[in-house]
Amino acid sequence: MPAYARDGKAVFFFQDAAKFKARYATLGFQDSAALDDGTFWPTSWAISPEFSEADEARVADLIRRAVG
């Protein structure tokens, strides 16, 4: 699984749907990503085959925030 690490700790990762025989791919963020937003926030997202340019922009923003 591809992942990005900062200071030796994984920040986010990608899980391929085919490898895990899942319905969708997953983009996930570890605690070190510090994407905290209030008292309840998601740490992973399902990525459907209909991934749009707007979705791509949202993912890029999350990754920029996570890697600082």
N, CA, C and O atoms as CSV, one atom per row, in Angstrom:
chain,resi,resn,atom,element,x,y,z
A,1,MET,N,N,0.846,-1.180,0.000
A,1,MET,CA,C,0.000,0.000,0.000
A,1,MET,C,C,0.885,1.234,0.000
A,1,MET,O,O,1.803,1.337,0.814
A,2,PRO,N,N,0.627,2.153,-0.885
A,2,PRO,CA,C,1.384,3.405,-0.842
A,2,PRO,C,C,1.001,4.213,0.401
A,2,PRO,O,O,-0.154,4.225,0.826
A,3,ALA,N,N,1.984,4.872,0.955
A,3,ALA,CA,C,1.752,5.715,2.129
A,3,ALA,C,C,2.765,6.855,2.106
A,3,ALA,O,O,3.781,6.788,1.413
A,4,TYR,N,N,2.474,7.897,2.871
A,4,TYR,CA,C,3.390,9.026,3.017
A,4,TYR,C,C,3.742,9.125,4.491
A,4,TYR,O,O,2.857,9.102,5.346
A,5,ALA,N,N,5.023,9.232,4.790
A,5,ALA,CA,C,5.466,9.334,6.178
A,5,ALA,C,C,6.134,10.678,6.419
A,5,ALA,O,O,6.777,11.242,5.534
A,6,ARG,N,N,5.968,11.170,7.623
A,6,ARG,CA,C,6.626,12.402,8.071
A,6,ARG,C,C,7.265,12.085,9.411
A,6,ARG,O,O,6.604,11.569,10.312
A,7,ASP,N,N,8.544,12.389,9.544
A,7,ASP,CA,C,9.284,12.121,10.775
A,7,ASP,C,C,9.179,10.655,11.195
A,7,ASP,O,O,9.089,10.344,12.383
A,8,GLY,N,N,9.191,9.751,10.194
A,8,GLY,CA,C,9.180,8.328,10.480
A,8,GLY,C,C,7.826,7.726,10.802
A,8,GLY,O,O,7.737,6.532,11.089
A,9,LYS,N,N,6.763,8.528,10.761
A,9,LYS,CA,C,5.419,8.027,11.052
A,9,LYS,C,C,4.529,8.221,9.839
A,9,LYS,O,O,4.557,9.270,9.195
A,10,ALA,N,N,3.733,7.196,9.532
A,10,ALA,CA,C,2.796,7.300,8.407
A,10,ALA,C,C,1.776,8.394,8.678
A,10,ALA,O,O,1.260,8.518,9.789
A,11,VAL,N,N,1.495,9.181,7.657
A,11,VAL,CA,C,0.510,10.254,7.770
A,11,VAL,C,C,-0.772,9.854,7.054
A,11,VAL,O,O,-1.868,10.016,7.591
A,12,PHE,N,N,-0.631,9.324,5.826
A,12,PHE,CA,C,-1.810,8.832,5.126
A,12,PHE,C,C,-1.432,7.632,4.279
A,12,PHE,O,O,-0.256,7.389,4.006
A,13,PHE,N,N,-2.457,6.880,3.864
A,13,PHE,CA,C,-2.224,5.667,3.098
A,13,PHE,C,C,-3.348,5.462,2.096
A,13,PHE,O,O,-4.419,6.058,2.210
A,14,PHE,N,N,-3.091,4.620,1.125
A,14,PHE,CA,C,-4.084,4.264,0.122
A,14,PHE,C,C,-4.207,2.752,0.087
A,14,PHE,O,O,-3.196,2.055,0.002
A,15,GLN,N,N,-5.429,2.228,0.150
A,15,GLN,CA,C,-5.673,0.787,0.032
A,15,GLN,C,C,-6.416,0.531,-1.273
A,15,GLN,O,O,-7.510,1.053,-1.489
A,16,ASP,N,N,-5.820,-0.267,-2.129
A,16,ASP,CA,C,-6.426,-0.604,-3.413
A,16,ASP,C,C,-7.591,-1.572,-3.219
A,16,ASP,O,O,-7.483,-2.543,-2.470
A,17,ALA,N,N,-8.694,-1.304,-3.892
A,17,ALA,CA,C,-9.885,-2.152,-3.767
A,17,ALA,C,C,-9.604,-3.573,-4.250
A,17,ALA,O,O,-10.003,-4.532,-3.589
A,18,ALA,N,N,-8.927,-3.730,-5.387
A,18,ALA,CA,C,-8.687,-5.054,-5.956
A,18,ALA,C,C,-7.828,-5.920,-5.033
A,18,ALA,O,O,-8.086,-7.113,-4.878
A,19,LYS,N,N,-6.815,-5.320,-4.426
A,19,LYS,CA,C,-5.919,-6.095,-3.559
A,19,LYS,C,C,-6.663,-6.700,-2.384
A,19,LYS,O,O,-6.366,-7.820,-1.967
A,20,PHE,N,N,-7.630,-5.965,-1.847
A,20,PHE,CA,C,-8.359,-6.425,-0.669
A,20,PHE,C,C,-9.740,-6.982,-1.014
A,20,PHE,O,O,-10.551,-7.257,-0.129
A,21,LYS,N,N,-9.995,-7.144,-2.326
A,21,LYS,CA,C,-11.292,-7.649,-2.805
A,21,LYS,C,C,-12.448,-6.876,-2.174
A,21,LYS,O,O,-13.442,-7.451,-1.728
A,22,ALA,N,N,-12.284,-5.568,-2.152
A,22,ALA,CA,C,-13.277,-4.665,-1.558
A,22,ALA,C,C,-14.076,-3.973,-2.660
A,22,ALA,O,O,-13.688,-3.976,-3.828
A,23,ARG,N,N,-15.173,-3.396,-2.269
A,23,ARG,CA,C,-16.036,-2.680,-3.206
A,23,ARG,C,C,-15.431,-1.352,-3.648
A,23,ARG,O,O,-15.735,-0.868,-4.738
A,24,TYR,N,N,-14.583,-0.763,-2.820
A,24,TYR,CA,C,-14.006,0.544,-3.121
A,24,TYR,C,C,-12.604,0.655,-2.538
A,24,TYR,O,O,-12.243,-0.071,-1.612
A,25,ALA,N,N,-11.827,1.566,-3.091
A,25,ALA,CA,C,-10.510,1.891,-2.552
A,25,ALA,C,C,-10.698,2.775,-1.320
A,25,ALA,O,O,-11.759,3.367,-1.122
A,26,THR,N,N,-9.665,2.854,-0.506
A,26,THR,CA,C,-9.749,3.647,0.720
A,26,THR,C,C,-8.542,4.573,0.835
A,26,THR,O,O,-7.403,4.159,0.619
A,27,LEU,N,N,-8.807,5.823,1.175
A,27,LEU,CA,C,-7.763,6.781,1.515
A,27,LEU,C,C,-7.910,7.041,3.006
A,27,LEU,O,O,-8.969,7.475,3.461
A,28,GLY,N,N,-6.856,6.778,3.767
A,28,GLY,CA,C,-6.943,6.925,5.221
A,28,GLY,C,C,-5.848,7.803,5.780
A,28,GLY,O,O,-4.779,7.947,5.187
A,29,PHE,N,N,-6.128,8.385,6.923
A,29,PHE,CA,C,-5.193,9.281,7.593
A,29,PHE,C,C,-4.949,8.804,9.014
A,29,PHE,O,O,-5.886,8.432,9.720
A,30,GLN,N,N,-3.694,8.816,9.430
A,30,GLN,CA,C,-3.312,8.423,10.788
A,30,GLN,C,C,-3.448,9.618,11.733
A,30,GLN,O,O,-3.665,10.747,11.294
A,31,ASP,N,N,-3.319,9.357,13.025
A,31,ASP,CA,C,-3.399,10.431,14.023
A,31,ASP,C,C,-2.404,11.551,13.743
A,31,ASP,O,O,-2.692,12.725,13.980
A,32,SER,N,N,-1.237,11.179,13.239
A,32,SER,CA,C,-0.199,12.184,13.000
A,32,SER,C,C,-0.575,13.187,11.915
A,32,SER,O,O,0.097,14.207,11.759
A,33,ALA,N,N,-1.642,12.910,11.161
A,33,ALA,CA,C,-2.097,13.860,10.146
A,33,ALA,C,C,-2.723,15.096,10.786
A,33,ALA,O,O,-2.757,16.165,10.176
A,34,ALA,N,N,-3.216,14.950,12.010
A,34,ALA,CA,C,-3.802,16.065,12.771
A,34,ALA,C,C,-4.874,16.815,11.978
A,34,ALA,O,O,-4.835,18.041,11.872
A,35,LEU,N,N,-5.823,16.074,11.429
A,35,LEU,CA,C,-6.931,16.687,10.697
A,35,LEU,C,C,-8.138,16.912,11.613
A,35,LEU,O,O,-9.272,17.010,11.144
A,36,ASP,N,N,-7.890,16.992,12.891
A,36,ASP,CA,C,-8.959,17.163,13.878
A,36,ASP,C,C,-9.872,18.319,13.509
A,36,ASP,O,O,-9.416,19.388,13.102
A,37,ASP,N,N,-11.177,18.083,13.658
A,37,ASP,CA,C,-12.173,19.103,13.363
A,37,ASP,C,C,-13.324,18.910,14.341
A,37,ASP,O,O,-14.244,18.135,14.078
A,38,GLY,N,N,-13.275,19.607,15.457
A,38,GLY,CA,C,-14.300,19.437,16.475
A,38,GLY,C,C,-14.049,18.175,17.276
A,38,GLY,O,O,-12.900,17.821,17.542
A,39,THR,N,N,-15.119,17.496,17.661
A,39,THR,CA,C,-14.989,16.311,18.499
A,39,THR,C,C,-15.262,15.010,17.759
A,39,THR,O,O,-15.188,13.932,18.349
A,40,PHE,N,N,-15.580,15.103,16.459
A,40,PHE,CA,C,-15.913,13.914,15.675
A,40,PHE,C,C,-15.513,14.163,14.230
A,40,PHE,O,O,-16.029,15.083,13.595
A,41,TRP,N,N,-14.587,13.343,13.696
A,41,TRP,CA,C,-14.154,13.556,12.321
A,41,TRP,C,C,-13.767,12.217,11.698
A,41,TRP,O,O,-13.341,11.304,12.406
A,42,PRO,N,N,-13.914,12.093,10.375
A,42,PRO,CA,C,-13.553,10.852,9.701
A,42,PRO,C,C,-12.040,10.719,9.576
A,42,PRO,O,O,-11.318,11.712,9.501
A,43,THR,N,N,-11.578,9.477,9.556
A,43,THR,CA,C,-10.151,9.217,9.361
A,43,THR,C,C,-9.882,8.451,8.076
A,43,THR,O,O,-8.725,8.268,7.697
A,44,SER,N,N,-10.942,7.998,7.395
A,44,SER,CA,C,-10.752,7.344,6.102
A,44,SER,C,C,-11.962,7.588,5.212
A,44,SER,O,O,-13.080,7.798,5.683
A,45,TRP,N,N,-11.699,7.554,3.912
A,45,TRP,CA,C,-12.741,7.812,2.918
A,45,TRP,C,C,-12.758,6.693,1.895
A,45,TRP,O,O,-11.706,6.194,1.495
A,46,ALA,N,N,-13.935,6.303,1.476
A,46,ALA,CA,C,-14.086,5.362,0.374
A,46,ALA,C,C,-13.970,6.145,-0.928
A,46,ALA,O,O,-14.497,7.251,-1.048
A,47,ILE,N,N,-13.284,5.565,-1.895
A,47,ILE,CA,C,-13.120,6.218,-3.189
A,47,ILE,C,C,-13.805,5.351,-4.238
A,47,ILE,O,O,-13.390,4.223,-4.506
A,48,SER,N,N,-14.849,5.895,-4.817
A,48,SER,CA,C,-15.609,5.138,-5.814
A,48,SER,C,C,-14.995,5.312,-7.198
A,48,SER,O,O,-14.200,6.227,-7.410
A,49,PRO,N,N,-15.355,4.447,-8.139
A,49,PRO,CA,C,-14.849,4.580,-9.506
A,49,PRO,C,C,-15.280,5.889,-10.182
A,49,PRO,O,O,-14.675,6.290,-11.176
A,50,GLU,N,N,-16.301,6.550,-9.666
A,50,GLU,CA,C,-16.789,7.804,-10.250
A,50,GLU,C,C,-16.066,9.023,-9.670
A,50,GLU,O,O,-16.622,10.121,-9.660
A,51,PHE,N,N,-14.852,8.842,-9.195
A,51,PHE,CA,C,-14.040,9.899,-8.592
A,51,PHE,C,C,-13.972,11.098,-9.537
A,51,PHE,O,O,-13.545,10.958,-10.682
A,52,SER,N,N,-14.389,12.272,-9.068
A,52,SER,CA,C,-14.482,13.461,-9.914
A,52,SER,C,C,-13.323,14.437,-9.680
A,52,SER,O,O,-12.496,14.240,-8.790
A,53,GLU,N,N,-13.285,15.481,-10.490
A,53,GLU,CA,C,-12.270,16.530,-10.287
A,53,GLU,C,C,-12.483,17.235,-8.960
A,53,GLU,O,O,-11.513,17.615,-8.304
A,54,ALA,N,N,-13.726,17.419,-8.552
A,54,ALA,CA,C,-14.012,18.034,-7.250
A,54,ALA,C,C,-13.507,17.138,-6.120
A,54,ALA,O,O,-12.963,17.628,-5.131
A,55,ASP,N,N,-13.689,15.824,-6.269
A,55,ASP,CA,C,-13.169,14.885,-5.276
A,55,ASP,C,C,-11.651,14.962,-5.222
A,55,ASP,O,O,-11.057,14.962,-4.144
A,56,GLU,N,N,-11.035,15.027,-6.385
A,56,GLU,CA,C,-9.576,15.132,-6.458
A,56,GLU,C,C,-9.080,16.379,-5.724
A,56,GLU,O,O,-8.079,16.321,-5.010
A,57,ALA,N,N,-9.767,17.492,-5.896
A,57,ALA,CA,C,-9.388,18.737,-5.217
A,57,ALA,C,C,-9.535,18.595,-3.703
A,57,ALA,O,O,-8.693,19.086,-2.951
A,58,ARG,N,N,-10.588,17.935,-3.256
A,58,ARG,CA,C,-10.799,17.740,-1.814
A,58,ARG,C,C,-9.701,16.860,-1.220
A,58,ARG,O,O,-9.183,17.147,-0.141
A,59,VAL,N,N,-9.349,15.784,-1.931
A,59,VAL,CA,C,-8.280,14.895,-1.468
A,59,VAL,C,C,-6.955,15.655,-1.419
A,59,VAL,O,O,-6.207,15.527,-0.450
A,60,ALA,N,N,-6.663,16.435,-2.440
A,60,ALA,CA,C,-5.422,17.218,-2.464
A,60,ALA,C,C,-5.357,18.166,-1.271
A,60,ALA,O,O,-4.298,18.330,-0.666
A,61,ASP,N,N,-6.474,18.787,-0.933
A,61,ASP,CA,C,-6.512,19.688,0.220
A,61,ASP,C,C,-6.257,18.921,1.523
A,61,ASP,O,O,-5.488,19.377,2.369
A,62,LEU,N,N,-6.892,17.773,1.685
A,62,LEU,CA,C,-6.672,16.961,2.890
A,62,LEU,C,C,-5.213,16.548,3.009
A,62,LEU,O,O,-4.637,16.604,4.095
A,63,ILE,N,N,-4.619,16.136,1.907
A,63,ILE,CA,C,-3.218,15.716,1.932
A,63,ILE,C,C,-2.307,16.888,2.268
A,63,ILE,O,O,-1.381,16.745,3.067
A,64,ARG,N,N,-2.558,18.035,1.671
A,64,ARG,CA,C,-1.739,19.238,1.999
A,64,ARG,C,C,-1.824,19.545,3.487
A,64,ARG,O,O,-0.809,19.823,4.126
A,65,ARG,N,N,-3.044,19.495,4.046
A,65,ARG,CA,C,-3.205,19.755,5.483
A,65,ARG,C,C,-2.505,18.707,6.332
A,65,ARG,O,O,-1.921,19.025,7.368
A,66,ALA,N,N,-2.567,17.447,5.887
A,66,ALA,CA,C,-1.988,16.354,6.670
A,66,ALA,C,C,-0.471,16.391,6.706
A,66,ALA,O,O,0.124,16.088,7.740
A,67,VAL,N,N,0.167,16.755,5.604
A,67,VAL,CA,C,1.624,16.730,5.561
A,67,VAL,C,C,2.238,18.058,5.986
A,67,VAL,O,O,3.453,18.162,6.161
A,68,GLY,N,N,1.395,19.068,6.152
A,68,GLY,CA,C,1.846,20.348,6.660
A,68,GLY,C,C,2.799,21.031,5.767
A,68,GLY,O,O,3.261,22.128,6.080
